[in-house]
Amino acid sequence: MDILLYVVALGVVAFFTGKFIKHKSLYPFMPFKYDFRKRRDTFLKTMELMEQINAKVIIETGTSREGLKGAKSNGAATIVFGKWAKEHGAVLHSVDINSESIANSSAEVERQGLQDTVTLHHSDSLDFLKDFAQPVDMLYLDSYDYSSHDVEIQRKSQEHHLEEFKRIADQLHENTIVLIDDCDLPNGGKGKLVIAYMLEHGWKIVMESYQVLLVRNNFALDKAV
């Protein structure tokens, strides 16, 4: 009986140890309970670079429709970068064509007390980016939901993200940071076309995992990557 209890206890410890190892929080920036998993490291590096350049204007395409509840599934970037913006005197513009996503994101923005820092725009991102007239310090591309199996949706999503970049390109300065979500997916993910384009036009990859983080070739990184 004692042996059985020991084995069960060992199994429980192993289970929770595995869960703890996989859990990737942004603590103390965000409460420990939120698991950002495959985006945690790129989020951290992006915020490090934003602090380095003293970022003041952030744009996100595709708002966080689940708020912090979606930390593991979609990254909850509106709240993450909105909180960073609030703490650093910056502003975040998040644009989404889906009215329900805007409504859900708006509710979470208010719950987190970010309504004076985060502005949500109900618009096609291409129209919004074309008319945006301010210099952009950080651009986060995460619109047009991708598909793991539908090749036509994959193509449209990739073309959309490339066009987003082209629409805002004139507002990207020498120290602008670009983060692209959902890249480690079948057929290159959302970033396939836009990353290839950027690499041909004076940009380099800083981090490449589920997300891809890029800066211009002459961007001075404080630390080796």
N, C-alpha and C positions, 0 to 999 in steps of 0.2 A: 504493500500500500504506500509506504514511504517513497519507494522508488517511482511509483506511478505519479505521485504528487510532484516529485522532483522533475520528472520528465515534462509534465504539464506546465509547471512553473517555468522551466527552461524554454519551452515552446512559446509561452506568452511573452517572456523577456525578449526572445529572438524576434518575434513578430513586431513588437513595439520599437525595438532597436532599428529594425528595417524601415519602419514607417518614419522614424526620426531622421534617419540618414537621408531618405528621399525627400523629406520636408525641407524646402528652401524658402525661408522667409526673408523679408527685407527689414527685420528687426535690427535696431530699434526705430528705424524710420517708419515702419508699419507694424502693427501688432503681430506678435509671433504666430498667432493662429492662422494667418493667411499664408497660403502656400503658392508661391509664384513659379515653382518648378522649373520648366524649361526656359522661362524668360528672366529668371532672377539675375543671372550674371550679366546679361546684356543690359537690363534695366540699371543695375548698379554702375556699369561702365558709362552708360549714357548720362546718368546723373553726375558722375564724376567729371565728364567732359563738359557738361552744361555749367557746372560750377567753375571750371577752368576758364571758360569764355564769358562768364557772367551773363548767361542767357536771360533774355527778357521776353522774347516772343516765341511761343511754341504753337505749332499746328499739328493737330491729329485728324486724320481722315478715318472715319468709322469709329463712332463713339462706343463707350463701354456700356452696353445695354443691360448687363447684369450687376453693375456696380462691383463692390468688393467680393460679392458671392462668386463672381466669375474669375477670381484671381488665378486659379489653377487652369481653368478652361480657356479664357481669352485674355488674361493678363490684367484686366481692370486698369488699363493705362490712363484713362481719363482721371481717375482718382489718384493714381500714383504720381503722374506728372502735374496734376492739379495741386496736390499737396506740396510737391517740390516748388511749384511756382509761388504758392502762398508764402512759403518760408523764405523765398529768395527775391521777393518783390517783382515777380514776373507774371505773365498772363498766358493762359492756354485757350486757344480756339479749337473746338472740336466740332467737326461737321459730319452730318449723316443725312442720307436721303429718306430714311425710314422714320416716320413720325412716332411710332411706338418706341423705337430705340431712343429717340430724343427724350420722350416723356420719362422713360425708365431711368435714363442717365441723369436727367434733371432732378428727379427725386433723390437719387443718391448724392448728387452734388450738394443739394441742400442739407441732407442728413449729415454730410461731412463738413458743412460750413464753408464750402468753397465757392459759393455763388458770386462773390465779389472778385474772384480770380479766374474762374472758368466760364467762358461764354460758349453756349451750344448754338449751333447754326443748323437749321433744318433746310438743307439744300443739297443739290448734286455737288459732289466735291469738285468736279471739274469746273463748274461755274464759279464756285466759291474761290478756288485757287486762282482762276484767271483774273478775278477782280480784286484779289488781296494786294494791297499797295504798300505794306510795310516790309522791311527786311525781316527775314525769318532766321532765328537762331537754332531752332531744332524742329525738324520735320519728321513726323511719325506716320508712316503709310500703313494703313490696316483696314482698307475698305474693300468692298466687293467680295463677299464670301467666296471662298475657294471650294473646290470639290476634289475628293481623292480619286474619283473614278470617271467623272464626266469631262472629257477632253475639251468640249466646247466651252464649258464654264471656266475651265483652267485657262484657256486661251483668252477669253474675254476679261478675266480677272487680271491676268498678266499685262494685257494691253492697256487696261484701265490704270493700273499702277504706273506704267511707263508714261501715260498721258498726264497723269497727276503731276509727276515730276517735271515734265516739260512745261506744264501750265504755270508752275511756281518758280521755275528755274531762275528767272530774272531777279527774284527777291532773295536768292540764296547767296550769301556773301562768302568770303574766303574761309571763315571759321564756322560755317553752318554745319550742324551735325544731322545726319539722316539715319533713321532707324526704320527697318522694314520687317514687318511681322510675317509669320506663317511661311517661312522660306524652306524649311526642311520638310517638304511634302512632295508627293509624287510629281514628276515632271517639273521640278524646280520651284514649286510653290509660287506665291504671289510675286516674289522679287526676281524671277528668272530674267525677264526682259529689261526691267529698269536697272538691275545691277550690272548687266552686261553693257548697257548704254552708259552708265556712270563710269565704269572702269575705262571706257574708251574716251571719256571726256574729262579726265583730270581728277578722278576720285579714287580712293583706295579703301580696302576693307580693314577695319580695326578688329572686329570680332565677327565670327561666322559660326552660328549654331542653328537653333530654331529660328532665331532672328538674325538679321545681318545689320551691322553697324558700320557706317561709312563716313569718312571725312575727305576733304580735298587732299591732293598729294602733298601740298606744302603746309598742311596743318601740323603745328608743333605739339607733339604729344609730350606731356610732362614726364610720363613714365613709359618704360619699354612695355610693349604689349606682346 
